[in-house]
Amino acid sequence: MLPPISAEQKTPMKQNASALAPFLDEEKRLTAFPAKHRKKLPALWYLAEKIEPDRRYTEAQINDLLDDWAVFHDHSTLRRELYNKRLLGREADGSVYRKESPFESFEAFAARWL
């Protein structure tokens, strides 16, 4: 069962609805990871919003969270992409993951990577 979506988590959906809509099912889970870079960014931002700030996750917990929000269950790719785009931080040994928030908005995030 998926956790409830907070008002904060809904904001990126409103901003990126047109880009993300083809990749979401009726439960707002990703059905595929977009192939085009420009379309990957809203998907990554959307997933990053599911990660609780100030919480420390094990790799298994992050994998479970990503699997809850992506029906294609490729948590390794998603975890790596979130890390590479600085939306997910981790300890050097990979034992602990946490949400990173270096960007104030999706627009700032997209501007950095486009």
Beta strands, then each sheet from edge to edge (+ up, - down):
strand 1: 88-90
strand 2: 97-99
sheet 1: 1+ 2-
end
